[in-house]
Amino acid sequence: MTSRKSIRLSVLAGAVALAVPLVASAQIKVGVTLSSTGPAASLGIPERNTVSLLPTEIAGQKIEYIVLDDGTDMTTAVKNMRKLVADDKVDVVIGSTVSPASIAMTDVAGETKTPMISVAASAKIVEPVEGGRVWAFKTPQNDALMASALADAMAKQQVKTLGFIGFADAYGEGWLEQMTKAAEAKGIKIVDVERFARNDTSVTGQVLKLIAAKPDGILVAASGTPTALPQRELKSRGYKGIMYQTHGAANNDVLRVCGKDCEDMILPAGPLLVADQLPDNNPVKKSALEYKAKYEAKYGDGTINTFGGHLWDAGLLISQAIPEALKTGAKPGTVEFRQALRDAIEKVKDLPASQGVFNMSPTDHAGFDKRARVIVKVVDGKWTYQPDL
């Protein structure tokens, strides 16, 4: 009898032990890989900071966030995603900070049937919506949307010729493609194209070629603090034309590094950057100010960053999708739940976020329209809304 009782107790104990992981798997897990170090750290750090502001419970389900640093390295980002999916059994992945890494991650998304929401800008992350990109979404504005805004501003400023210097990677090449189309539509000719690497310390040769071409304006297609390198060099070499940047420069760290050399530069940005300057009827103002208030309450006045806003918006998409995914009866930790989450994100409509209003569809996994952009100019060292541009 004693022996039989011991066996029964052992079996019961084993059953309880097996039940513990089953309980844990009911918790929804969100994997995050960001560039908290490396050349894109000025983007990745506010994104990482924003994770702490995301909800820890949605629709009665506890939410766990597992955050990894990919060091602005594409290979590491892919490894991180594989670890998050295979080892941590996450239901969705947010990341990465930069376009090359995010593009590479879409293959893993498709292979493992895991939805991912990138916080990088390139349209190639989500276009066309086929293959692994069926599982990929992104929160930053598409290059084409921002390039057309810049072309409009250039036309209003009577720019006829444009020089271009951009990252020698997917971000820079994507912007060159879209800016070329947008500029041609406005009768603007690109007279010189130069490239540089994210970790370069000199662009003297490229800048001398740009100045020799004598363009009316020059666009720097880069992101984070590396945007300051060609900006400073052009100013120090006496370039007097109009300086343009992309929304990748919409970062207070850029102003800190660039200093007076950033004065008067013009760029398209998400409404969050100048949220308090927007008219009250702007559909994004309320949601943008909500994020700004929460971020600055924790990290200090003036610390708000548009890149953190992209992460916040990814959190909004997930918060909107989870209740819908749960209605299908699928359980967190399963491929069925990941599929349900993907489907729910794709159906998000009229969701005001910090950067625009999301309307996702089977053919549009970015979901923003013209409400997701404004033109800003650096005036007296501050971002200034330019409604007339």
LUMVEXSE-30018 format. One line per field, with one value per residue (C-alpha): residue number from 1; x, y, z; residue in three letters. Coordinates in Angstrom, 1 decimal. Layout:
LUMVEXSE-30018
vexnu c(NUM|...)
xx c(X|...)
yy c(Y|...)
zz c(Z|...)
lumba c(ALA|...)
***
This chain:
LUMVEXSE-30018
vexnu c(1|2|3|4|5|6|7|8|9|10|11|12|13|14|15|16|17|18|19|20|21|22|23|24|25|26|27|28|29|30|31|32|33|34|35|36|37|38|39|40|41|42|43|44|45|46|47|48|49|50|51|52|53|54|55|56|57|58|59|60|61|62|63|64|65|66|67|68|69|70|71|72|73|74|75|76|77|78|79|80|81|82|83|84|85|86|87|88|89|90|91|92|93|94|95|96|97|98|99|100|101|102|103|104|105|106|107|108|109|110|111|112|113|114|115|116|117|118|119|120|121|122|123|124|125|126|127|128|129|130|131|132|133|134|135|136|137|138|139|140|141|142|143|144|145|146|147|148|149|150|151|152|153|154|155|156|157|158|159|160|161|162|163|164|165|166|167|168|169|170|171|172|173|174|175|176|177|178|179|180|181|182|183|184|185|186|187|188|189|190|191|192|193|194|195|196|197|198|199|200|201|202|203|204|205|206|207|208|209|210|211|212|213|214|215|216|217|218|219|220|221|222|223|224|225|226|227|228|229|230|231|232|233|234|235|236|237|238|239|240|241|242|243|244|245|246|247|248|249|250|251|252|253|254|255|256|257|258|259|260|261|262|263|264|265|266|267|268|269|270|271|272|273|274|275|276|277|278|279|280|281|282|283|284|285|286|287|288|289|290|291|292|293|294|295|296|297|298|299|300|301|302|303|304|305|306|307|308|309|310|311|312|313|314|315|316|317|318|319|320|321|322|323|324|325|326|327|328|329|330|331|332|333|334|335|336|337|338|339|340|341|342|343|344|345|346|347|348|349|350|351|352|353|354|355|356|357|358|359|360|361|362|363|364|365|366|367|368|369|370|371|372|373|374|375|376|377|378|379|380|381|382|383|384|385|386|387|388|389)
xx c(0.0|2.8|4.5|1.3|0.6|4.1|3.7|0.3|1.9|4.8|2.4|0.4|3.5|4.6|1.2|1.4|4.9|3.7|0.7|3.0|4.3|0.8|-0.3|2.7|2.0|-1.4|0.6|1.1|4.7|6.0|9.6|11.5|14.9|16.2|19.4|20.2|23.9|25.8|25.3|21.5|21.6|20.1|17.0|17.0|17.4|14.1|12.4|13.7|12.6|9.1|8.7|8.3|5.2|3.3|0.4|1.2|-2.4|-4.7|-8.2|-7.5|-4.2|-0.8|1.7|5.4|8.0|11.4|13.8|17.1|19.8|21.0|23.7|22.5|23.7|21.6|22.9|22.4|18.8|18.0|19.6|17.6|14.4|15.1|15.9|12.7|10.6|12.3|13.4|11.1|8.0|6.9|3.6|4.7|8.0|8.6|11.8|14.2|15.3|16.9|15.7|18.4|17.8|14.1|14.1|16.2|13.8|10.9|12.3|12.2|8.7|7.4|9.4|8.1|4.7|5.3|3.9|6.5|6.0|9.1|10.0|12.2|11.2|11.9|8.9|10.7|10.0|6.3|6.1|4.9|2.8|3.9|6.3|7.6|6.2|2.7|3.7|5.4|4.0|5.7|4.9|7.1|5.9|6.8|9.6|7.2|4.8|7.6|9.4|6.3|6.0|9.6|9.1|6.1|8.1|11.0|8.7|7.3|10.9|11.6|14.2|15.1|18.2|18.9|22.0|21.7|23.8|22.5|23.4|24.9|22.2|18.5|17.5|19.5|18.7|15.0|15.0|17.0|14.4|11.4|13.0|13.9|10.3|8.9|11.4|10.8|7.1|7.8|10.3|13.3|16.5|18.9|22.4|24.6|24.3|26.7|26.7|28.3|28.3|26.6|29.9|31.9|33.9|34.5|32.4|34.8|35.1|31.4|30.7|33.2|31.5|28.1|29.2|30.8|27.4|25.9|22.4|19.7|19.2|20.8|19.0|20.7|19.0|20.2|19.0|20.1|23.2|25.1|22.9|24.9|28.2|27.3|25.2|28.2|30.7|28.5|28.1|31.8|32.6|30.4|27.3|24.6|21.7|18.7|19.5|16.9|16.8|14.5|12.4|15.3|16.8|13.8|15.8|16.8|20.2|20.8|20.2|22.6|25.4|24.8|24.4|24.2|25.0|21.5|19.9|17.3|17.4|14.0|12.5|9.3|8.4|5.6|3.2|4.6|7.7|5.7|2.5|2.0|2.2|-0.5|-4.1|-6.6|-8.5|-5.5|-6.7|-3.3|-2.7|-4.5|-2.9|0.5|0.3|-0.8|2.4|4.5|3.0|3.7|7.2|8.3|6.7|9.1|12.2|12.1|10.8|12.0|13.1|10.3|11.5|9.7|11.5|10.1|6.8|7.2|7.5|4.5|2.5|3.6|2.2|-1.1|-1.4|-0.8|-3.2|-5.9|-5.2|-5.0|-8.7|-9.7|-7.2|-8.5|-12.1|-11.0|-10.4|-6.8|-4.4|-1.3|1.9|0.4|0.8|-3.0|-2.8|0.1|-2.0|-5.0|-2.8|-1.5|-5.0|-6.2|-3.4|-4.2|-7.8|-7.0|-9.0|-9.1|-6.6|-5.1|-1.5|1.3|2.4|-0.7|-4.0|-3.6|-5.8|-4.2|-5.3|-4.2|-2.2|-1.0|0.9|2.0|-1.4|-0.6|-1.9|-1.0|-2.2|1.1|3.4|4.2|7.1|9.3|12.3|15.0|14.6|16.8|17.7|14.1|11.8|9.2|6.0|5.8|2.2|2.9|5.4)
yy c(0.0|2.4|1.7|2.2|5.5|6.7|6.0|7.8|10.9|10.9|10.8|13.6|15.7|15.1|16.2|19.4|20.1|19.6|21.9|24.8|25.5|25.2|28.0|30.1|29.6|31.3|34.5|36.5|37.1|40.0|39.7|42.9|43.4|46.9|48.8|50.0|50.2|50.8|53.5|53.6|53.8|57.3|55.7|52.4|53.8|55.8|52.7|50.5|53.1|53.1|49.3|50.1|52.3|49.5|47.7|44.6|43.3|43.3|41.7|39.8|38.4|39.2|40.6|39.8|41.8|40.2|42.8|42.1|44.5|43.8|46.4|47.8|44.5|42.7|39.2|39.8|41.0|37.8|35.7|37.6|36.9|33.2|33.0|34.9|32.6|29.2|29.6|32.2|31.1|34.7|35.4|38.6|40.4|44.2|45.3|46.1|49.7|49.9|48.9|46.3|44.3|44.5|43.4|40.3|39.5|39.2|35.8|34.5|35.9|33.9|30.8|30.6|32.1|34.9|38.4|41.2|44.9|46.8|50.2|50.9|53.0|51.3|50.4|47.2|45.8|45.4|45.8|43.9|42.0|38.5|35.8|36.6|40.1|38.7|38.5|41.9|45.3|48.6|51.8|54.4|56.3|54.9|56.6|57.4|59.3|61.4|61.9|63.3|65.8|66.9|67.3|69.5|71.7|71.9|73.0|75.7|76.9|76.9|74.2|73.0|70.9|68.5|66.8|63.5|61.8|58.8|55.6|52.9|50.5|49.7|53.0|55.2|53.2|53.2|57.0|57.5|55.5|57.3|60.8|60.4|59.6|62.4|65.0|64.1|64.6|68.1|68.9|68.7|67.2|65.2|66.3|64.2|61.1|60.2|57.5|56.9|54.2|54.5|54.3|56.5|59.4|61.5|62.4|65.1|63.5|63.1|66.6|68.2|66.4|67.7|71.3|71.1|70.1|73.4|72.1|74.4|71.9|68.8|65.9|63.8|60.4|58.9|58.3|59.0|61.0|59.9|62.4|65.2|64.2|65.4|68.2|69.6|69.0|70.8|73.8|73.9|73.8|76.9|75.3|78.0|76.0|74.6|71.5|68.8|65.7|62.7|61.7|59.6|62.9|63.8|63.2|65.6|63.9|65.0|68.6|68.1|66.6|68.9|72.2|75.4|73.5|72.1|75.5|76.0|72.3|71.1|67.6|65.7|64.1|62.4|64.8|63.7|65.8|69.0|67.7|70.7|73.1|71.3|72.7|71.1|69.6|67.5|63.8|62.8|65.5|63.9|60.5|62.1|64.2|61.2|59.4|62.5|63.0|59.4|59.4|62.7|61.9|59.0|60.2|64.0|67.1|67.4|63.8|62.8|61.2|60.2|56.9|56.0|57.0|54.2|51.7|53.1|52.8|49.2|48.6|50.2|47.9|44.9|46.1|46.5|43.1|40.9|41.1|40.2|37.3|35.9|35.9|33.1|30.8|30.3|30.1|32.2|30.3|28.5|29.0|29.4|32.4|33.9|33.6|35.2|38.1|38.6|38.6|41.0|43.5|43.5|44.5|47.5|50.5|54.2|53.8|57.2|56.7|59.1|59.4|59.0|57.1|53.4|51.7|48.4|46.1|42.9|45.1|47.8|46.8|50.3|51.8|55.6|58.4|62.1|62.6|60.9|63.7|67.3|69.5|70.9|73.3|73.8|77.4|78.7|75.1|73.8|71.8|74.2|73.2|74.6|74.4|76.5|74.0)
zz c(0.0|0.9|-2.4|-4.4|-2.5|-3.3|-7.0|-7.0|-5.3|-7.7|-10.7|-9.2|-8.6|-12.2|-13.4|-11.4|-12.8|-16.3|-15.7|-14.7|-18.3|-19.6|-17.3|-18.3|-22.0|-21.5|-20.9|-24.1|-24.9|-27.0|-28.3|-28.9|-30.7|-31.0|-31.7|-28.2|-29.1|-32.3|-34.9|-34.5|-30.6|-30.6|-32.2|-30.3|-26.8|-26.8|-28.4|-25.6|-23.0|-24.5|-23.8|-20.1|-20.9|-22.8|-21.1|-19.0|-19.2|-22.2|-22.3|-19.1|-20.3|-18.8|-21.3|-21.0|-23.0|-23.7|-24.9|-26.7|-28.2|-31.7|-31.8|-35.1|-36.7|-39.2|-38.4|-34.6|-35.2|-37.2|-34.4|-31.8|-33.6|-34.0|-30.3|-29.3|-31.4|-30.8|-27.1|-25.6|-27.6|-28.3|-30.0|-31.9|-32.4|-32.5|-34.3|-35.5|-35.3|-38.8|-42.2|-43.3|-40.1|-40.4|-44.0|-43.1|-40.2|-42.6|-43.8|-40.2|-39.8|-42.8|-42.0|-38.4|-39.0|-36.5|-36.9|-36.6|-36.4|-37.5|-36.2|-39.2|-42.2|-45.5|-47.6|-48.6|-45.2|-46.1|-49.9|-51.8|-49.3|-50.3|-49.0|-45.5|-45.7|-45.3|-41.6|-41.5|-40.5|-39.7|-37.9|-39.5|-42.5|-45.9|-47.8|-50.7|-48.4|-46.9|-50.2|-51.8|-48.9|-49.4|-53.2|-52.5|-50.1|-52.6|-55.4|-53.2|-52.5|-56.2|-56.0|-59.6|-58.9|-56.0|-54.7|-52.8|-50.1|-48.3|-46.4|-48.6|-47.5|-47.8|-46.1|-48.4|-51.5|-50.7|-50.3|-53.5|-55.4|-53.9|-54.0|-57.6|-58.5|-56.4|-57.6|-61.3|-60.8|-59.7|-62.4|-60.1|-61.4|-59.2|-60.4|-58.1|-55.9|-53.1|-50.5|-47.1|-44.4|-41.0|-39.2|-41.5|-39.8|-43.0|-46.1|-47.4|-50.9|-51.3|-50.1|-52.5|-55.4|-54.2|-53.9|-57.4|-58.8|-57.5|-56.6|-55.3|-52.4|-51.0|-49.3|-46.6|-46.6|-43.3|-39.8|-36.2|-35.3|-38.4|-40.3|-38.7|-40.5|-44.0|-42.7|-40.7|-43.6|-46.1|-43.9|-43.1|-46.8|-47.4|-49.0|-49.2|-50.7|-48.8|-46.6|-46.4|-44.3|-44.0|-41.0|-39.9|-38.6|-36.4|-33.3|-30.5|-30.4|-34.0|-32.9|-30.0|-32.2|-35.1|-33.2|-35.2|-38.4|-38.3|-38.3|-41.1|-42.2|-43.4|-43.1|-43.1|-39.8|-37.9|-36.1|-32.7|-33.2|-33.1|-31.4|-29.2|-32.2|-34.2|-34.5|-32.1|-35.0|-36.1|-35.7|-34.3|-31.8|-28.8|-29.2|-29.8|-26.7|-24.6|-25.5|-25.0|-21.5|-20.4|-21.8|-20.3|-17.0|-16.7|-18.5|-18.1|-20.0|-23.5|-23.9|-26.3|-29.5|-32.7|-32.8|-29.4|-30.9|-33.5|-30.7|-28.9|-32.0|-32.4|-28.9|-29.9|-32.8|-30.6|-28.0|-30.6|-32.1|-29.0|-28.0|-31.6|-31.7|-28.4|-29.8|-32.2|-29.3|-30.2|-27.2|-26.7|-27.4|-30.5|-34.2|-34.4|-32.0|-34.0|-37.2|-35.4|-34.3|-37.8|-39.2|-36.5|-37.1|-40.8|-40.0|-37.8|-39.0|-37.9|-35.1|-34.0|-33.0|-32.1|-35.8|-37.8|-38.2|-39.0|-41.7|-42.4|-45.3|-47.0|-49.5|-47.1|-44.0|-43.1|-43.1|-43.0|-45.2|-45.4|-41.8|-40.8|-42.0|-41.4|-42.6|-39.9|-39.9|-37.3|-36.1|-33.2|-32.5|-32.2|-34.3|-35.8|-37.6|-41.1|-42.3|-45.4|-46.7)
lumba c(MET|THR|SER|ARG|LYS|SER|ILE|ARG|LEU|SER|VAL|LEU|ALA|GLY|ALA|VAL|ALA|LEU|ALA|VAL|PRO|LEU|VAL|ALA|SER|ALA|GLN|ILE|LYS|VAL|GLY|VAL|THR|LEU|SER|SER|THR|GLY|PRO|ALA|ALA|SER|LEU|GLY|ILE|PRO|GLU|ARG|ASN|THR|VAL|SER|LEU|LEU|PRO|THR|GLU|ILE|ALA|GLY|GLN|LYS|ILE|GLU|TYR|ILE|VAL|LEU|ASP|ASP|GLY|THR|ASP|MET|THR|THR|ALA|VAL|LYS|ASN|MET|ARG|LYS|LEU|VAL|ALA|ASP|ASP|LYS|VAL|ASP|VAL|VAL|ILE|GLY|SER|THR|VAL|SER|PRO|ALA|SER|ILE|ALA|MET|THR|ASP|VAL|ALA|GLY|GLU|THR|LYS|THR|PRO|MET|ILE|SER|VAL|ALA|ALA|SER|ALA|LYS|ILE|VAL|GLU|PRO|VAL|GLU|GLY|GLY|ARG|VAL|TRP|ALA|PHE|LYS|THR|PRO|GLN|ASN|ASP|ALA|LEU|MET|ALA|SER|ALA|LEU|ALA|ASP|ALA|MET|ALA|LYS|GLN|GLN|VAL|LYS|THR|LEU|GLY|PHE|ILE|GLY|PHE|ALA|ASP|ALA|TYR|GLY|GLU|GLY|TRP|LEU|GLU|GLN|MET|THR|LYS|ALA|ALA|GLU|ALA|LYS|GLY|ILE|LYS|ILE|VAL|ASP|VAL|GLU|ARG|PHE|ALA|ARG|ASN|ASP|THR|SER|VAL|THR|GLY|GLN|VAL|LEU|LYS|LEU|ILE|ALA|ALA|LYS|PRO|ASP|GLY|ILE|LEU|VAL|ALA|ALA|SER|GLY|THR|PRO|THR|ALA|LEU|PRO|GLN|ARG|GLU|LEU|LYS|SER|ARG|GLY|TYR|LYS|GLY|ILE|MET|TYR|GLN|THR|HIS|GLY|ALA|ALA|ASN|ASN|ASP|VAL|LEU|ARG|VAL|CYS|GLY|LYS|ASP|CYS|GLU|ASP|MET|ILE|LEU|PRO|ALA|GLY|PRO|LEU|LEU|VAL|ALA|ASP|GLN|LEU|PRO|ASP|ASN|ASN|PRO|VAL|LYS|LYS|SER|ALA|LEU|GLU|TYR|LYS|ALA|LYS|TYR|GLU|ALA|LYS|TYR|GLY|ASP|GLY|THR|ILE|ASN|THR|PHE|GLY|GLY|HIS|LEU|TRP|ASP|ALA|GLY|LEU|LEU|ILE|SER|GLN|ALA|ILE|PRO|GLU|ALA|LEU|LYS|THR|GLY|ALA|LYS|PRO|GLY|THR|VAL|GLU|PHE|ARG|GLN|ALA|LEU|ARG|ASP|ALA|ILE|GLU|LYS|VAL|LYS|ASP|LEU|PRO|ALA|SER|GLN|GLY|VAL|PHE|ASN|MET|SER|PRO|THR|ASP|HIS|ALA|GLY|PHE|ASP|LYS|ARG|ALA|ARG|VAL|ILE|VAL|LYS|VAL|VAL|ASP|GLY|LYS|TRP|THR|TYR|GLN|PRO|ASP|LEU)
***
